[in-house]
Amino acid sequence: MKNTKLSKSDFNLFYSVNTRWNDMDKMGHINNAVFLSYFESARIDIFEKWDYIKIPFIMVSAKIDYIQQLYHPSILCIGSKIDRIGKTSFDIKSAIFSNGDNNASASAIITCVCFDYENQKTIPVPNQIKNLLIN
C-alpha cells in the first residue's frame, strides 16, 4: 500500500466498534495486535452484509501500517473497500478512524483467496462475487 493519507471518503463500507479496556498494553495505548482483530471484525461484517451469497474464501495475507496510536476509550470507524480482484483472490483495503477523526490511525490490505474447502484447493473468483465487489 502506498503511504498516502487516507480519509473516510476513500471507502464505501463502514463498521463501528468501541475499544475495550483489555485492548490496551503496558504503554497505555491500544496494542498493535488488536488492530488485526478490528480489521477482522470489519471484514466479517462485509461478508455478513452479503449473507445471501456464500463466499468461500480464506485469508492469506494481512499487511498493516500503523500511522498513529489509538487510546481507550475510543469509538472506531473502520472503512473498507474491495481494492483488487484477481483470478482467484481479492484484496480488501481498510483503515481505522478514531473518535470522528477523518485521518486514518492505521491502514491494512487483507488478501483473500476463494477456496473450495471440500477439495482443499483455490477456485476462481465467481462472476457473481466479482459483480458485487466491483459495484
N, C-alpha and C positions, 0 to 999 in steps of 0.2 A: 504494500500500500504506500502510495506517495504520502509524504509527511505534510499534507496540506491541511489547512484549518477546515474542520467540518462543522456544519451548523445543522439545526433541525430540518431546515428546508432541503437538505440533501437526501432525505429519507421519506418513504411513503407508508411505512408500517411503524407503529409505536406500542411500547409496552411500559407499564409503570410498576415500580417496586420500591418499597421502603427498606432502607438499610436496617440492620439489626445490631444490637449490642455486641453479639458474638462475631460479627463481621470484622471487628477491629483487631489490630495486632498490638504488640508491645509498644509500638511507636505512636499509637493513638489515632492512626488513620486506618481506612479500610484496607485489609490485607490484599495483596496483589492476586492471590489465588482465588479470592472470592469474585473477582471480576469475571472469571470464566463461568461461574455459576450464574451471574446476572445475564451474561450473553446467552447461556443455555436456556434460561427461563424465557427470554425473548424469542429464541429460535423455536422452542416448543409452542409458544403462543402463535407463531406464524402458522405452524402446521395444524394446530387445533382450529384455526380460522378456516382452514381448507379441509375439515374433517370428512367431507363428503368424497374426497379423493384420498385414497390410501397411498401415501408417498413412501415407497420402500427405499430408505436411504441409510447410510452410515456415515458418521462424521469421520473424516480422515486427517484433518489439519485445522489448527487454530493458531492464528498469529495475532497477538495483542500488542498494541502500542499504548503505553501509559503516558498520558500527557500532563495530568496534574493529579494531586492527591484528592481523595474523597474522604469525608468525615461523617461520623454518625452523630446525630440523626440527620438523614437526608432523604428526600424523595427523589428517586432517579427515574429519568425517562430514557428508554433505550430505543433509538431509532434504527431501523433495519431496512434493507432493500436487497433484492437479488442483483448482484453486481456482474456476474458472468455465468454463461451457460455453455458447457462443453458437450462432448458426445455422451459421456457417462456421468459427468459431475457438474456441480454448480457452486458458486461462491455466494455467501451471504455477507454483505458488508454491514457492520453495525457500529454504533457509537453510543456512549453513555453521557447523558447530560444531567447535571445535579441542580436541584432546587431552582428550576426555572431558567438556569443559565443557558444561553444559546451556543456557547462554545463547549466542545466535547472535552470530557475529562479522560476518556480512553476510547480507542477505536479497535476494531477487530475485523479480520477476514476469516470466515469459517468456511472450509471446503467440505462439501458433502458429495458422496458418490451414491448413485442409485444402485441398489443392491438386491439381488434375489437371495433371500435368506435360506430358502429351501435348498437351492442348488449351490449356495455359497460362492456366487460369482457376481461381478458387476454386470449391469444391464444399461442399455441406452436410456437417456432421459426421455420418458414418454412424451409424445406430442401434446397430450392433454396437459401435462405439467408444464412443458415449455410455454404453451399459450398462457397459462396462469402466471408464470414467473415473468414473462415479458411485459404483461399489462400492468 
